[in-house]
Amino acid sequence: MKDYDLENRRFVIGGVAVVIVVIYIIRLFTLQITSDDYKKSADSNAFLKKVEFPSRGVITDRNGKLMVYNQPSYDIMVVINEARNRLDTMEFCKALNITKEEFDRRMNTMKDRNKNPGYSRFTQQLFMSQLSDKDFSIFREKMFRFPGFYVQKRSVRQYQCNMAAHVLGDVAEVSPADIEEDDYYQPGDYIGKLGVERSYEKQLRGEKGIQILLRDAHGRIQGRYQNGALDRKPIPGKNLTLSIDYDLQVLGERLMEGKIGSIVAIEPSTGEILCMVSSPSYDPRMMVGRERSKNHKLLSQNVWKPLLNRSIMGLYPPGSTFKTSQGLTFLSEGIITPSTPYPCAHGFNFKGLHVGCHGHAAPLALVPALSTSCNGFFCWGLYHMINTNISKYGSVQNAMNTWRDYMVSMGFGYKLGVDLPGEKRGLIPNAQFYDKAYKGSWNGLTVISISIGQGEVLLTPLQIANLGATIANRGYYYVPHVVRKVQGEPLDTTFTRRHFTKASPTAYNYIVQGMRSSALGGTCHELSRYDFVACGKTGTAQNRGHDHSVFMGFAPMDKPKIAVAVYVENGGWGATYGVPIGGLIMEQYINGKLSPASEAKASSLQNKHIAYGSTDR
């Protein structure tokens, strides 16, 4: 008779044995095939993979003047597996002039996989970055006492001057998000954060190299593995030539001292940005080295927002500079002819609605209306386009969207596509915008203020400057850009294509006449003193406080070399700050220098502070 209990025990014991064997097989498979812990350990004992960082591309202005270059720096790297239990911590801290608390903080941060997702105790990790030559020389004398610690030479950015911070940008240590987005980067690497350093990061950074060094059982370097056959040399980053004119940028930043606002100058024939000033600004050299984090925090907390690039991020009512776009639209749509007169009794007056204007002769046609910056003329033009052309457009909504299409074709309402990060699109309203705001009950009178660059219309200074370039070209523009040339690469075709507006070429001729008339005897009459033929349009943008001073113009009238926009917050009339600053910018670029009288004018404007610093107006 069978003993079934014994028989069952045999199956149980056999089953347990099989399970144990399977577990061992799975574990062996994990250790030998899927896990690389032992491989890393073996490789770290036999090899030292030393990354060689490429030199970052240098940056020059359009005439070859050096603006950004590199200087040597040193990082302290550590292999945790080699350093643990073998380090005299106090001696190490003394050599680097840090406290024990800072040492512990750096070690803990390094081992935190949330902050350092690439952490491994077998590979080199960044302990401290950007040691100066002096600090490095002190540490190097004692480095033999600190097993597991290595020095890695690299370069850091240095800025030749204290200007153009918003254009140049800066370089800083990568964030976890940067590492996750691009596997080129490892903890401790540097990346462009702002300006062209950011937008041209891949061209500037180059390609890393690597040296594979062979070590003995005691960790001592024995030479290159396979005589360097597997080494890879770093490839330097590509140099950038900016379209910025150094001397023009210097003058622009001088003129905007103590003021809030922007200057943008463009070469109409190429779309190259000749200067881009955002004020207040900061010294880009503040963002270099181990003080960057502290300085960045101070700048970000500054009430005047010096980190904000107002040239592409500031959203402003364009004021009367916008009237040029209205004249182009009304002419092209047949709403007016060049000789159509509109009344102006100190402004636009209709059905109880009054939009004020300064005193001048009336009625006026288009060219003198631009010259005197007549509000009444352009209000009447918009009213007749929106309200009295139902037979042409079918509805006020269709008329409004036609108007919007003209504005968009001129580069408003959307990003222009400048090669700098952070550009804002501005605001150009359409019929749907007003239907929502007024529940479908609105007409031309409701939105009349957009005809004079007020109301809901918001532009960036770059868009205003591009308007000037488009008028200078009589109907087309190139996407504005600050990089003129990338070493070894053709310029992106985005910046070499012409963009034509919906307005007719004939209409542009009348707008140019109006802007020239303004320079001869209208609101821009100060431009008449120059030895070149300038065209301009002022703007006085209404504000809750003191009005903003705005100017847009170009020169020479024929074969123009420069178009410029000036925006001075709380500067008052356009002729107060906008016109004189714009004229000096034109003179500097066209003549290569300022006359003695203009230099005196520049010094006077430089010393007039509006918003911060001195309260002298």
Salt bridges, closest charged atoms under 4 A:
GLU7 OE1 - ARG10 NH1 3.28
ASP36 OD2 - LYS40 NZ 3.93
ASP43 OD2 - LYS39 NZ 2.83
ASP75 OD2 - ARG154 NH1 2.63
GLU82 OE2 - ARG215 NH2 2.46
GLU91 OE2 - LYS142 NZ 3.96
GLU91 OE2 - ARG145 NH1 3.04
GLU102 OE2 - ARG105 NH2 3.93
GLU102 OE2 - ARG106 NH2 3.10
ASP104 OD2 - LYS100 NZ 2.88
ASP170 OD2 - ARG292 NH2 2.58
ASP178 OD2 - LYS193 NZ 3.14
ASP178 OD1 - ARG198 NH2 3.88
ASP182 OD2 - ARG205 NH1 3.16
ASP189 OD1 - ARG154 NH2 3.98
ASP189 OD2 - LYS208 NZ 2.45
GLU197 OE1 - ARG56 NE 2.92
GLU197 OE2 - ARG157 NE 2.81
GLU201 OE1 - ARG56 NH2 2.56
ASP216 OD2 - ARG220 NE 2.92
ASP231 OD2 - ARG224 NH1 3.48
GLU267 OE2 - ARG62 NH2 3.75
GLU272 OE1 - ARG62 NH1 3.06
GLU272 OE1 - ARG484 NE 3.31
ASP283 OD1 - ARG285 NE 3.07
GLU291 OE1 - LYS294 NZ 2.83
GLU333 OE1 - LYS392 NZ 3.98
ASP405 OD1 - ARG404 NE 2.76
GLU489 OE2 - LYS238 NZ 2.83
ASP558 OD1 - ARG474 NH2 3.49
GLU569 OE2 - ARG310 NE 3.66
GLU599 OE2 - ARG254 NH2 3.02
